[in-house]
């Protein structure tokens, strides 16, 4: 493959702009037998916390007419097992690893970053300050520009890794949150995370998820994601990564033209684990046919 898709995100350079999103692709190595995971621009691994987490009560997922609702609760193996067991496998596979982290306090976010900073093979950190389906932590940081900035600054102080911050669409003013994390030291802004929703089982007369509510993802939220990327792009000078409902090449092009320097593919992985690699090939062919580089697409739909 040519360097037509090479993507610069500040100090982070990727072979292409297609990243598999956290929580939708495990830790990455599980798919090595069916997907060339090293070909992906990057893999944002399942969210990591200081201690292992069992996650929420089942049922944890339910389909919706245009996507899915999930209430996984950030179940994960914890930082020790990730560093000692998962990272060696990812290094062996040549994966561009982005570590998504989650905590319920500023101090824990900083500790995660400090422990991950020296780990060989990490390309970047992604702070999940916006998960809507856990009992504590996430949403508090994601909807407040001051809280988001505080977390970002604390992490920035202890790591030299490229720092992504993942924003919530439920913030009252997502542009204010984006400006806050940029000023606090974020190198890249990722948006959007899921929105809270509910599905009722009318026969049982009860919510279908074990924790009642969960995060809506999939095609239903794509127009919202595109709009927020478009607006945030105008407000910040750092690169933006767009996500939410990407299922085909046109979706990738929309996000990039709205202002995304790269994209993350999430829910579509459940239906087609190899979709990320397919989109890379399709984007390469689309750009080659027009003799352009993918980076030339970024912000083309912006007015003025």
Backbone as CSV, one residue per row, in Angstrom:
resi,resn,N_x,N_y,N_z,CA_x,CA_y,CA_z,C_x,C_y,C_z
1,UNK,0.851,-1.203,0.000,0.000,0.000,0.000,0.877,1.239,0.000
2,UNK,0.476,2.259,-0.758,1.216,3.513,-0.829,1.036,4.284,0.467
3,UNK,1.701,5.436,0.530,1.536,6.284,1.715,0.411,7.292,1.530
4,UNK,-0.480,6.999,0.572,-1.596,7.907,0.275,-2.497,8.119,1.486
5,UNK,-2.550,7.117,2.375,-3.434,7.197,3.537,-2.689,7.582,4.822
6,UNK,-1.391,7.823,4.711,-0.624,8.137,5.926,-1.249,9.335,6.628
7,UNK,-1.391,9.207,7.940,-2.172,10.176,8.720,-1.345,10.716,9.869
8,UNK,-1.249,12.030,9.952,-0.533,12.682,11.040,-1.532,13.269,12.030
9,UNK,-1.402,12.848,13.283,-2.236,13.367,14.370,-1.287,13.985,15.389
10,UNK,-0.820,15.168,15.084,0.187,15.776,15.943,1.462,14.954,15.879
11,UNK,1.912,14.482,17.040,3.136,13.681,17.096,2.890,12.202,16.782
12,UNK,1.639,11.834,16.611,1.288,10.447,16.300,1.067,10.291,14.799
13,UNK,1.791,9.373,14.193,1.623,9.099,12.763,1.109,7.683,12.586
14,UNK,0.038,7.542,11.796,-0.569,6.247,11.521,-0.437,5.928,10.034
15,UNK,-0.376,4.653,9.717,-0.293,4.243,8.313,-1.557,4.589,7.551
16,UNK,-2.672,4.653,8.238,-3.947,5.010,7.622,-4.879,5.541,8.707
17,UNK,-5.995,6.177,8.328,-6.836,6.844,9.322,-7.961,5.997,9.918
18,UNK,-7.897,4.671,9.786,-8.981,3.809,10.270,-8.540,3.075,11.536
19,UNK,-9.220,3.378,12.637,-8.918,2.805,13.953,-10.138,2.024,14.418
20,UNK,-9.910,0.864,15.016,-11.033,0.152,15.621,-11.267,0.687,17.027
21,UNK,-12.521,0.977,17.332,-12.874,1.690,18.551,-12.848,0.804,19.789
22,UNK,-12.544,1.417,20.913,-12.504,0.713,22.192,-13.845,0.084,22.531
23,UNK,-13.775,-1.119,23.070,-14.975,-1.800,23.519,-15.679,-2.612,22.457
24,UNK,-15.206,-2.528,21.214,-15.875,-3.234,20.121,-14.968,-4.243,19.432
25,UNK,-13.721,-4.385,19.926,-12.752,-5.245,19.250,-11.848,-5.937,20.267
26,UNK,-12.359,-6.115,21.480,-11.587,-6.750,22.529,-10.276,-6.031,22.765
27,UNK,-9.222,-6.815,22.939,-7.881,-6.240,23.084,-7.124,-6.291,21.761
28,UNK,-7.782,-6.769,20.716,-7.190,-6.791,19.384,-6.646,-8.134,18.969
29,UNK,-5.895,-8.792,19.839,-5.257,-10.050,19.448,-6.263,-11.180,19.254
30,UNK,-7.459,-11.058,19.852,-8.466,-12.113,19.695,-8.889,-12.296,18.236
31,UNK,-8.699,-11.262,17.415,-9.159,-11.304,16.029,-8.040,-11.628,15.049
32,UNK,-6.855,-11.920,15.564,-5.699,-12.108,14.687,-5.888,-13.232,13.683
33,UNK,-6.688,-14.235,13.998,-6.886,-15.346,13.082,-7.773,-15.026,11.900
34,UNK,-8.534,-13.938,11.977,-9.439,-13.611,10.873,-9.246,-12.212,10.316
35,UNK,-8.479,-11.368,10.977,-8.267,-9.992,10.535,-6.774,-9.671,10.619
36,UNK,-6.265,-8.965,9.621,-4.882,-8.491,9.674,-4.849,-7.251,10.567
37,UNK,-4.751,-7.483,11.861,-4.874,-6.376,12.816,-3.735,-5.367,12.683
38,UNK,-2.585,-5.797,12.169,-1.466,-4.871,11.986,-1.730,-3.883,10.856
39,UNK,-2.665,-4.199,9.962,-2.972,-3.305,8.842,-3.827,-2.124,9.287
40,UNK,-4.558,-2.279,10.379,-5.393,-1.195,10.878,-4.538,0.000,11.267
41,UNK,-5.080,1.202,11.074,-4.357,2.388,11.514,-4.028,2.307,12.982
42,UNK,-4.913,1.705,13.746,-4.686,1.479,15.166,-5.832,0.695,15.757
43,UNK,-5.611,0.159,16.941,-6.666,-0.497,17.710,-6.725,0.176,19.067
44,UNK,-7.872,0.772,19.383,-8.090,1.316,20.718,-8.662,0.179,21.554
45,UNK,-7.850,-0.320,22.479,-8.225,-1.544,23.179,-9.365,-1.312,24.167
46,UNK,-9.966,-2.412,24.558,-11.019,-2.403,25.572,-10.553,-1.600,26.780
47,UNK,-11.425,-0.721,27.301,-11.053,0.196,28.367,-10.385,-0.488,29.553
48,UNK,-9.266,0.085,30.010,-8.473,-0.496,31.085,-8.612,0.346,32.355
49,UNK,-8.811,-0.343,33.477,-8.867,0.310,34.784,-7.748,-0.243,35.664
50,UNK,-7.542,0.373,36.826,-6.471,-0.090,37.708,-6.705,-1.515,38.184
51,UNK,-7.933,-1.843,38.520,-8.286,-3.181,38.986,-9.196,-3.859,37.962
52,UNK,-9.170,-5.186,37.883,-10.115,-5.876,36.993,-11.549,-5.523,37.364
53,UNK,-12.411,-5.495,36.353,-13.829,-5.181,36.579,-14.685,-6.284,35.976
54,UNK,-15.675,-6.795,36.719,-16.540,-7.837,36.177,-17.590,-7.300,35.210
55,UNK,-17.868,-6.008,35.280,-18.873,-5.426,34.404,-20.271,-5.475,34.990
56,UNK,-21.248,-5.075,34.191,-22.629,-4.960,34.642,-23.369,-6.293,34.594
57,UNK,-24.533,-6.302,35.229,-25.397,-7.473,35.212,-25.895,-7.753,33.795
58,UNK,-26.014,-9.016,33.401,-26.624,-9.332,32.110,-28.137,-9.181,32.195
59,UNK,-28.798,-9.082,31.043,-28.260,-8.945,29.693,-27.510,-7.619,29.525
60,UNK,-26.466,-7.642,28.668,-25.623,-6.463,28.501,-25.784,-5.779,27.145
61,UNK,-26.373,-6.451,26.188,-26.570,-5.846,24.871,-27.964,-6.172,24.364
62,UNK,-28.474,-5.273,23.535,-29.752,-5.511,22.868,-29.726,-4.735,21.555
63,UNK,-30.246,-5.359,20.492,-30.306,-4.671,19.207,-31.405,-3.620,19.223
64,UNK,-31.192,-2.563,18.458,-32.197,-1.526,18.240,-32.404,-1.405,16.731
65,UNK,-33.427,-0.703,16.282,-33.694,-0.645,14.841,-32.537,-0.105,14.008
66,UNK,-31.678,0.713,14.567,-30.571,1.274,13.790,-29.266,1.217,14.578
67,UNK,-29.023,0.070,15.216,-27.794,-0.061,15.984,-27.965,-0.991,17.165
68,UNK,-27.359,-0.629,18.271,-27.455,-1.457,19.457,-27.371,-0.611,20.714
69,UNK,-27.763,-1.241,21.810,-27.682,-0.644,23.133,-26.796,-1.567,23.952
70,UNK,-25.766,-0.998,24.602,-24.901,-1.846,25.405,-24.744,-1.306,26.814
71,UNK,-24.598,-2.248,27.734,-24.347,-1.903,29.133,-23.301,-2.869,29.677
72,UNK,-22.134,-2.867,29.023,-21.058,-3.782,29.407,-20.499,-3.406,30.770
73,UNK,-20.442,-2.118,31.051,-19.933,-1.676,32.344,-18.418,-1.689,32.429
74,UNK,-17.767,-1.586,31.251,-16.296,-1.518,31.195,-15.616,-2.707,31.862
75,UNK,-16.168,-3.892,31.660,-15.507,-5.111,32.135,-14.132,-5.207,31.499
76,UNK,-13.106,-5.488,32.299,-11.762,-5.595,31.741,-10.834,-6.338,32.691
77,UNK,-9.644,-6.686,32.198,-8.709,-7.526,32.948,-7.834,-6.746,33.924
78,UNK,-7.907,-5.419,33.893,-7.094,-4.614,34.793,-5.710,-4.343,34.225
79,UNK,-5.061,-3.314,34.744,-3.813,-2.851,34.142,-2.675,-3.863,34.256
80,UNK,-2.577,-4.577,35.358,-1.473,-5.537,35.507,-1.532,-6.610,34.437
81,UNK,-2.699,-7.222,34.273,-2.846,-8.275,33.269,-2.691,-7.708,31.861
82,UNK,-3.146,-6.486,31.661,-2.989,-5.897,30.325,-1.517,-5.728,29.975
83,UNK,-0.747,-5.155,30.887,0.671,-4.921,30.620,1.432,-6.237,30.464
84,UNK,1.151,-7.197,31.349,1.951,-8.426,31.394,1.491,-9.512,30.436
85,UNK,0.196,-9.517,30.080,-0.337,-10.591,29.256,-0.791,-10.132,27.867
86,UNK,-1.508,-9.016,27.821,-2.049,-8.567,26.530,-1.005,-7.866,25.669
87,UNK,-0.223,-6.973,26.264,0.722,-6.196,25.469,1.758,-7.050,24.743
88,UNK,2.317,-8.103,25.363,3.262,-8.924,24.596,2.649,-9.513,23.327
89,UNK,1.393,-9.930,23.399,0.720,-10.483,22.228,0.536,-9.408,21.154
90,UNK,0.171,-8.210,21.581,-0.044,-7.123,20.630,1.268,-6.690,19.980
91,UNK,2.336,-6.669,20.757,3.645,-6.340,20.181,4.049,-7.372,19.136
92,UNK,3.826,-8.642,19.445,4.191,-9.698,18.505,3.426,-9.578,17.190
93,UNK,2.201,-9.085,17.256,1.367,-8.961,16.062,1.633,-7.671,15.287
94,UNK,2.385,-6.764,15.871,2.678,-5.505,15.194,1.525,-4.526,15.199
95,UNK,0.644,-4.631,16.182,-0.528,-3.755,16.268,-0.122,-2.358,16.736
96,UNK,-0.704,-1.334,16.129,-0.557,0.033,16.625,-1.549,0.184,17.775
97,UNK,-1.036,0.197,19.004,-1.874,0.075,20.192,-2.196,1.439,20.798
98,UNK,-3.480,1.713,20.916,-3.978,2.880,21.643,-4.675,2.336,22.886
99,UNK,-4.221,2.744,24.060,-4.800,2.218,25.293,-5.857,3.170,25.814
100,UNK,-7.092,2.689,25.814,-8.218,3.435,26.369,-8.249,3.193,27.875
101,UNK,-8.305,4.245,28.671,-8.302,4.090,30.122,-9.544,4.720,30.737
102,UNK,-9.937,4.148,31.870,-11.111,4.628,32.592,-10.834,4.626,34.081
103,UNK,-11.312,5.644,34.786,-11.191,5.700,36.241,-12.306,6.558,36.797
104,UNK,-12.501,6.462,38.107,-13.543,7.256,38.764,-12.974,8.436,39.536
105,UNK,-11.660,8.649,39.438,-11.051,9.807,40.095,-9.893,10.316,39.253
106,UNK,-9.561,11.583,39.457,-8.439,12.185,38.749,-7.151,11.444,39.089
107,UNK,-6.997,11.119,40.361,-5.776,10.442,40.811,-5.593,9.091,40.128
108,UNK,-6.682,8.343,39.957,-6.581,7.036,39.318,-6.281,7.157,37.824
109,UNK,-6.859,8.160,37.176,-6.517,8.398,35.779,-5.015,8.656,35.645
110,UNK,-4.485,9.489,36.541,-3.066,9.818,36.487,-2.201,8.584,36.763
111,UNK,-2.624,7.756,37.714,-1.848,6.560,38.022,-1.820,5.604,36.836
112,UNK,-2.937,5.436,36.163,-2.975,4.591,34.976,-1.989,5.095,33.922
113,UNK,-2.016,6.384,33.679,-1.130,6.958,32.664,0.335,6.801,33.050
114,UNK,0.637,7.016,34.328,2.020,6.918,34.791,2.548,5.492,34.636
115,UNK,1.703,4.513,34.891,2.131,3.121,34.780,2.233,2.677,33.319
116,UNK,1.419,3.245,32.469,1.453,2.868,31.060,2.552,3.591,30.287
117,UNK,2.965,4.731,30.756,3.915,5.571,30.029,5.171,4.823,29.567
118,UNK,5.808,3.991,30.409,7.038,3.334,29.980,6.839,2.018,29.229
119,UNK,5.597,1.593,29.028,5.346,0.291,28.413,5.727,0.314,26.940
120,UNK,6.539,-0.629,26.544,6.998,-0.697,25.163,5.845,-1.003,24.211
121,UNK,5.787,-0.266,23.127,4.825,-0.568,22.071,3.536,0.210,22.099
122,UNK,3.364,1.121,23.050,2.141,1.918,23.095,2.269,3.122,22.167
123,UNK,1.269,3.333,21.324,1.284,4.468,20.409,0.657,5.699,21.028
124,UNK,-0.366,5.511,21.873,-1.089,6.651,22.440,-1.981,6.183,23.577
125,UNK,-2.409,7.145,24.387,-3.417,6.916,25.414,-4.716,7.596,25.000
126,UNK,-5.837,6.979,25.328,-7.155,7.583,25.090,-7.906,7.594,26.414
127,UNK,-8.250,8.779,26.883,-8.967,8.901,28.153,-10.458,8.801,27.896
128,UNK,-11.087,7.798,28.493,-12.536,7.658,28.390,-13.166,8.428,29.548
129,UNK,-13.526,9.671,29.282,-14.160,10.498,30.315,-15.663,10.602,30.057
130,UNK,-16.199,9.644,29.279,-17.553,9.858,28.774,-18.399,8.610,28.662
131,UNK,-18.117,7.575,29.451,-18.902,6.344,29.333,-20.220,6.479,30.088
132,UNK,-21.366,6.246,29.434,-22.646,6.466,30.099,-23.197,5.265,30.857
133,UNK,-22.488,4.127,30.882,-23.127,2.946,31.472,-22.323,2.334,32.619
134,UNK,-21.728,3.188,33.429,-21.104,2.744,34.674,-21.677,3.579,35.810
135,UNK,-21.548,3.061,37.031,-22.205,3.700,38.163,-21.512,4.962,38.641
136,UNK,-20.218,5.095,38.365,-19.502,6.270,38.852,-18.444,6.676,37.862
137,UNK,-18.013,7.908,37.945,-16.862,8.347,37.164,-17.219,8.978,35.848
138,UNK,-17.244,8.170,34.791,-17.240,8.640,33.427,-18.031,9.885,33.097
139,UNK,-19.343,9.857,33.294,-20.164,10.950,32.834,-19.858,12.250,33.566
140,UNK,-19.451,12.170,34.814,-19.128,13.389,35.553,-18.032,14.165,34.841
141,UNK,-16.991,13.471,34.415,-15.884,14.145,33.761,-16.272,14.607,32.362
142,UNK,-17.089,13.825,31.677,-17.370,14.108,30.280,-18.309,15.266,30.030
143,UNK,-19.138,15.622,30.989,-20.116,16.685,30.751,-19.688,18.024,31.324
144,UNK,-18.562,18.073,31.987,-18.081,19.300,32.606,-16.741,19.693,32.002
145,UNK,-16.654,20.886,31.440,-15.395,21.309,30.824,-14.292,21.442,31.866
146,UNK,-14.619,21.892,33.066,-13.587,22.049,34.096,-13.103,20.690,34.595
147,UNK,-14.024,19.741,34.797,-13.630,18.407,35.247,-12.830,17.686,34.167
148,UNK,-13.250,17.839,32.914,-12.523,17.217,31.813,-11.110,17.775,31.711
149,UNK,-10.984,19.072,31.881,-9.672,19.707,31.826,-8.797,19.259,32.985
150,UNK,-9.384,19.090,34.170,-8.610,18.662,35.333,-8.008,17.278,35.114
151,UNK,-8.819,16.353,34.605,-8.322,15.007,34.327,-7.218,15.055,33.272
152,UNK,-7.454,15.800,32.212,-6.486,15.889,31.122,-5.153,16.447,31.617
153,UNK,-5.197,17.501,32.403,-3.974,18.120,32.911,-3.203,17.163,33.813
154,UNK,-3.919,16.406,34.648,-3.265,15.464,35.560,-2.554,14.360,34.784
155,UNK,-3.180,13.880,33.720,-2.566,12.839,32.902,-1.404,13.406,32.089
156,UNK,-1.612,14.598,31.540,-0.553,15.228,30.744,0.731,15.407,31.554
157,UNK,0.584,15.623,32.857,1.737,15.876,33.722,2.599,14.641,33.945
158,UNK,2.053,13.443,33.674,2.803,12.217,34.007,3.134,11.363,32.793
159,UNK,2.773,11.799,31.596,3.081,10.982,30.419,3.499,11.844,29.242
160,UNK,4.397,11.301,28.446,4.790,11.946,27.209,4.129,11.336,25.993
161,UNK,3.286,10.311,26.216,2.583,9.672,25.108,1.560,10.616,24.487
162,UNK,1.313,10.496,23.183,0.216,11.257,22.574,-1.075,10.987,23.344
163,UNK,-1.814,12.055,23.637,-2.965,11.949,24.525,-4.255,12.301,23.797
164,UNK,-5.135,11.303,23.694,-6.471,11.500,23.139,-7.468,11.624,24.282
165,UNK,-8.476,12.455,24.106,-9.546,12.549,25.097,-10.870,12.331,24.380
166,UNK,-11.641,11.353,24.873,-12.892,10.937,24.214,-14.076,11.632,24.870
167,UNK,-14.825,12.393,24.084,-15.869,13.264,24.605,-17.267,12.651,24.519
168,UNK,-18.134,13.164,25.382,-19.515,12.694,25.450,-20.448,13.605,24.666
169,UNK,-21.367,13.022,23.875,-22.370,13.836,23.191,-23.407,14.408,24.145
170,UNK,-23.378,13.960,25.397,-24.353,14.454,26.368,-23.865,15.695,27.110
171,UNK,-22.676,16.162,26.775,-22.204,17.416,27.352,-23.117,18.554,26.890
172,UNK,-23.426,19.471,27.786,-24.276,20.594,27.408,-23.647,21.438,26.313
173,UNK,-22.335,21.582,26.346,-21.599,22.334,25.326,-20.332,21.559,25.011
174,UNK,-20.406,20.669,24.042,-19.271,19.802,23.743,-18.079,20.601,23.222
175,UNK,-18.339,21.730,22.582,-17.235,22.564,22.108,-16.462,23.163,23.274
176,UNK,-17.175,23.531,24.353,-16.491,24.058,25.534,-15.626,22.979,26.179
177,UNK,-16.129,21.743,26.224,-15.343,20.639,26.774,-14.110,20.401,25.901
178,UNK,-14.296,20.446,24.585,-13.172,20.244,23.663,-12.111,21.317,23.862
179,UNK,-12.524,22.563,23.982,-11.555,23.642,24.204,-10.842,23.461,25.543
180,UNK,-11.575,22.999,26.549,-10.996,22.805,27.868,-9.906,21.745,27.873
181,UNK,-10.162,20.617,27.206,-9.154,19.553,27.213,-7.971,19.908,26.327
182,UNK,-8.215,20.666,25.268,-7.096,21.118,24.442,-6.170,22.030,25.255
183,UNK,-6.751,22.972,25.956,-5.945,23.890,26.763,-5.202,23.157,27.871
184,UNK,-5.758,22.021,28.337,-5.139,21.258,29.418,-4.073,20.287,28.929
185,UNK,-3.895,20.181,27.610,-2.810,19.364,27.108,-3.176,18.201,26.215
186,UNK,-4.459,18.058,25.831,-4.835,16.980,24.912,-4.196,17.216,23.545
187,UNK,-3.676,16.151,22.959,-3.083,16.231,21.627,-4.102,15.960,20.534
188,UNK,-5.131,15.190,20.888,-6.138,14.735,19.926,-7.468,14.655,20.658
189,UNK,-8.550,14.980,19.973,-9.883,14.874,20.570,-10.687,13.836,19.799
190,UNK,-11.272,12.895,20.532,-12.080,11.829,19.937,-13.541,12.056,20.290
191,UNK,-14.423,11.952,19.322,-15.851,12.091,19.572,-16.628,11.451,18.407
192,UNK,-17.763,10.797,18.776,-18.462,10.878,20.059,-18.562,9.490,20.694
193,UNK,-18.771,9.488,22.007,-19.111,8.257,22.703,-20.612,8.007,22.542
194,UNK,-21.113,6.956,23.164,-22.529,6.616,23.053,-23.404,7.568,23.869
195,UNK,-24.714,7.477,23.641,-25.706,8.228,24.412,-26.531,7.246,25.229
196,UNK,-27.063,7.714,26.333,-27.879,6.831,27.168,-29.239,6.578,26.541
197,UNK,-29.660,5.314,26.597,-30.955,4.943,26.070,-31.536,3.747,26.802
198,UNK,-32.734,3.379,26.446,-33.418,2.259,27.095,-34.328,1.567,26.102
199,UNK,-34.438,0.245,26.248,-35.390,-0.558,25.481,-36.225,-1.353,26.479
200,UNK,-37.538,-1.364,26.286,-38.458,-2.070,27.184,-38.938,-3.368,26.532
201,UNK,-38.905,-4.450,27.289,-39.526,-5.703,26.875,-41.001,-5.604,27.249
202,UNK,-41.866,-5.409,26.265,-43.274,-5.141,26.559,-43.995,-6.373,27.105
203,UNK,-43.474,-7.564,26.822,-44.106,-8.767,27.366,-43.771,-8.938,28.845
204,UNK,-42.526,-8.693,29.196,-42.106,-8.792,30.595,-42.385,-7.504,31.372
205,UNK,-42.631,-6.430,30.616,-42.900,-5.110,31.208,-41.713,-4.606,32.026
206,UNK,-40.547,-4.874,31.508,-39.322,-4.450,32.187,-38.260,-4.063,31.155
207,UNK,-37.304,-3.223,31.553,-36.199,-2.912,30.650,-35.458,-4.189,30.245
208,UNK,-34.932,-4.230,29.027,-34.287,-5.425,28.509,-32.847,-5.580,28.990
209,UNK,-32.216,-4.495,29.423,-30.856,-4.577,29.926,-30.843,-4.807,31.429
210,UNK,-29.847,-5.532,31.890,-29.751,-5.821,33.316,-29.598,-4.589,34.171
211,UNK,-28.960,-3.554,33.616,-28.785,-2.293,34.349,-29.752,-1.217,33.853
212,UNK,-30.798,-1.630,33.155,-31.897,-0.777,32.708,-31.537,0.123,31.522
213,UNK,-30.485,0.921,31.651,-30.092,1.794,30.550,-28.728,1.373,30.011
214,UNK,-28.432,1.860,28.809,-27.135,1.561,28.200,-26.792,2.601,27.162
215,UNK,-25.692,2.382,26.471,-25.226,3.343,25.485,-25.684,2.997,24.085
216,UNK,-26.312,3.963,23.413,-26.776,3.770,22.039,-25.617,3.997,21.086
217,UNK,-25.419,3.049,20.161,-24.386,3.192,19.140,-24.938,2.702,17.814
218,UNK,-24.146,2.852,16.761,-24.571,2.390,15.453,-25.089,3.516,14.572
219,UNK,-25.648,3.167,13.398,-26.050,4.176,12.413,-26.977,5.261,12.943
220,UNK,-27.766,4.960,13.965,-28.704,5.959,14.485,-28.014,7.226,14.964
221,UNK,-26.768,7.104,15.448,-26.109,8.283,16.017,-25.143,8.962,15.041
222,UNK,-25.024,8.444,13.816,-24.038,9.022,12.888,-24.290,10.501,12.592
223,UNK,-25.513,10.923,12.274,-25.704,12.356,11.990,-25.312,13.249,13.167
224,UNK,-25.546,12.765,14.380,-25.149,13.536,15.561,-23.626,13.622,15.653
225,UNK,-22.959,12.495,15.414,-21.504,12.489,15.453,-20.892,13.400,14.404
226,UNK,-21.400,13.341,13.195,-20.884,14.184,12.124,-21.068,15.658,12.470
227,UNK,-22.232,15.999,12.993,-22.492,17.403,13.355,-21.540,17.883,14.434
228,UNK,-21.296,17.050,15.455,-20.421,17.467,16.545,-18.964,17.571,16.098
229,UNK,-18.524,16.653,15.231,-17.180,16.772,14.674,-17.051,18.083,13.903
230,UNK,-18.042,18.385,13.099,-18.049,19.615,12.299,-17.889,20.843,13.193
231,UNK,-18.625,20.862,14.303,-18.585,22.015,15.202,-17.284,22.082,16.002
232,UNK,-16.849,20.950,16.524,-15.622,20.944,17.326,-14.410,21.287,16.469
233,UNK,-14.370,20.818,15.239,-13.270,21.127,14.324,-13.047,22.634,14.217
234,UNK,-14.129,23.398,14.268,-14.032,24.851,14.149,-13.482,25.505,15.404
235,UNK,-13.508,24.784,16.508,-13.199,25.387,17.802,-11.817,25.043,18.345
236,UNK,-11.168,24.024,17.782,-9.881,23.576,18.321,-8.834,23.541,17.214
237,UNK,-7.577,23.526,17.621,-6.491,23.458,16.646,-5.839,22.085,16.612
238,UNK,-6.182,21.206,17.574,-5.632,19.850,17.572,-6.467,18.960,16.658
239,UNK,-5.912,17.831,16.194,-6.673,16.931,15.327,-7.883,16.335,16.037
240,UNK,-8.896,16.023,15.243,-10.130,15.418,15.727,-10.263,14.033,15.097
241,UNK,-10.668,13.065,15.909,-11.005,11.726,15.410,-12.510,11.546,15.571
242,UNK,-13.191,11.221,14.486,-14.640,11.092,14.524,-15.094,9.654,14.597
243,UNK,-16.207,9.449,15.279,-16.761,8.107,15.388,-18.247,8.196,15.723
244,UNK,-18.927,7.088,15.473,-20.357,7.013,15.749,-21.113,6.585,14.509
245,UNK,-21.429,5.295,14.395,-22.275,4.815,13.317,-21.591,4.565,11.992
246,UNK,-20.270,4.486,11.967,-19.571,4.251,10.696,-19.754,2.798,10.268
247,UNK,-20.299,2.623,9.055,-20.572,1.271,8.556,-20.161,1.067,7.107
248,UNK,-19.741,2.146,6.429,-19.336,2.023,5.026,-18.419,3.180,4.659
249,UNK,-17.910,3.157,3.435,-16.951,4.166,3.002,-17.539,5.567,3.014
250,UNK,-18.798,5.703,2.602,-19.408,7.030,2.586,-19.437,7.633,3.992
251,UNK,-19.649,6.799,4.991,-19.628,7.301,6.370,-18.249,7.847,6.727
252,UNK,-17.200,7.115,6.329,-15.831,7.575,6.574,-15.600,8.922,5.900
253,UNK,-16.033,9.036,4.644,-15.830,10.274,3.898,-16.590,11.434,4.531
254,UNK,-17.804,11.178,5.005,-18.569,12.235,5.682,-17.817,12.762,6.891
255,UNK,-17.362,11.843,7.730,-16.656,12.269,8.938,-15.391,13.047,8.591
256,UNK,-14.651,12.587,7.597,-13.411,13.273,7.244,-13.701,14.648,6.665
257,UNK,-14.699,14.751,5.825,-15.041,16.047,5.254,-15.592,17.011,6.300
258,UNK,-16.171,16.454,7.358,-16.646,17.298,8.460,-15.492,17.827,9.305
259,UNK,-14.343,17.133,9.262,-13.198,17.607,10.021,-12.370,16.539,10.704
260,UNK,-12.725,15.271,10.526,-11.993,14.187,11.183,-10.698,13.878,10.436
261,UNK,-9.593,13.909,11.151,-8.324,13.505,10.553,-8.226,11.986,10.488
262,UNK,-8.963,11.309,11.354,-9.049,9.845,11.371,-10.432,9.486,11.887
263,UNK,-10.776,8.200,11.778,-12.080,7.740,12.247,-11.898,6.497,13.105
264,UNK,-12.881,6.243,13.946,-12.923,4.990,14.696,-14.185,4.233,14.319
265,UNK,-14.027,2.945,14.081,-15.136,2.076,13.693,-15.504,1.215,14.892
266,UNK,-16.773,1.253,15.289,-17.181,0.569,16.499,-18.173,-0.556,16.293
267,UNK,-19.449,-0.262,16.412,-20.503,-1.278,16.415,-20.476,-2.174,15.182
268,UNK,-20.080,-1.624,14.037,-20.054,-2.420,12.805,-19.112,-3.618,12.917
269,UNK,-18.147,-3.577,13.840,-17.255,-4.717,14.025,-17.994,-5.981,14.451
270,UNK,-19.115,-5.813,15.145,-19.865,-6.980,15.605,-20.480,-7.743,14.431
271,UNK,-20.893,-7.032,13.410,-21.478,-7.670,12.229,-20.416,-8.125,11.248
272,UNK,-19.298,-7.393,11.202,-18.241,-7.682,10.235,-16.888,-7.385,10.878
273,UNK,-16.269,-8.351,11.523,-15.006,-8.085,12.225,-13.911,-7.512,11.343
274,UNK,-13.965,-7.773,10.045,-12.944,-7.263,9.138,-13.284,-5.947,8.476
275,UNK,-14.306,-5.260,8.972,-14.742,-4.038,8.292,-13.664,-2.968,8.260
276,UNK,-12.852,-2.864,9.304,-11.815,-1.855,9.320,-10.838,-2.017,8.172
277,UNK,-10.388,-3.240,7.946,-9.458,-3.517,6.850,-10.134,-3.266,5.507
278,UNK,-11.403,-3.661,5.388,-12.128,-3.402,4.130,-12.227,-1.912,3.849
279,UNK,-12.525,-1.125,4.869,-12.645,0.327,4.674,-11.314,0.956,4.284
280,UNK,-10.221,0.431,4.819,-8.896,0.930,4.426,-8.687,0.716,2.931
281,UNK,-8.984,-0.496,2.454,-8.812,-0.805,1.030,-9.720,0.065,0.165
282,UNK,-10.954,0.263,0.602,-11.899,1.064,-0.180,-11.496,2.533,-0.200
283,UNK,-11.006,3.034,0.930,-10.565,4.427,0.974,-9.329,4.629,0.105
284,UNK,-8.411,3.659,0.135,-7.220,3.725,-0.709,-7.619,3.782,-2.184
285,UNK,-8.544,2.929,-2.593,-8.975,2.886,-3.995,-9.684,4.184,-4.382
286,UNK,-10.526,4.703,-3.477,-11.275,5.935,-3.741,-10.317,7.103,-3.933
287,UNK,-9.314,7.204,-3.075,-8.346,8.300,-3.166,-7.455,8.142,-4.396
288,UNK,-7.052,6.899,-4.705,-6.206,6.667,-5.875,-6.926,7.055,-7.157
289,UNK,-8.201,6.736,-7.236,-8.987,7.068,-8.426,-9.036,8.573,-8.667
290,UNK,-8.972,9.345,-7.575,-9.042,10.810,-7.673,-7.675,11.472,-7.527
291,UNK,-6.644,10.638,-7.360,-5.263,11.111,-7.211,-5.135,12.140,-6.083
292,UNK,-5.672,11.785,-4.919,-5.558,12.644,-3.744,-5.089,11.808,-2.554
293,UNK,-4.647,12.484,-1.528,-4.292,11.837,-0.275,-5.470,11.987,0.686
294,UNK,-5.626,11.033,1.575,-6.769,11.082,2.502,-6.749,12.348,3.352
295,UNK,-5.572,12.834,3.706,-5.500,14.032,4.549,-6.088,15.266,3.852
296,UNK,-6.171,15.237,2.522,-6.745,16.361,1.786,-8.267,16.438,1.952
297,UNK,-8.869,15.379,2.480,-10.326,15.348,2.663,-10.757,16.075,3.925
298,UNK,-9.823,16.247,4.864,-10.175,16.708,6.208,-10.721,18.142,6.170
299,UNK,-11.990,18.287,6.574,-12.612,19.604,6.664,-13.119,20.161,5.357
300,UNK,-13.165,19.342,4.279,-13.590,19.864,2.977,-15.016,20.419,3.001
301,UNK,-15.842,19.906,3.895,-17.236,20.370,3.930,-17.414,21.613,4.794
302,UNK,-16.355,22.066,5.432,-16.450,23.267,6.269,-16.695,24.490,5.398
303,UNK,-17.567,25.364,5.855,-17.868,26.588,5.120,-16.804,27.658,5.405
304,UNK,-16.583,28.494,4.443,-15.662,29.619,4.622,-14.234,29.256,4.363
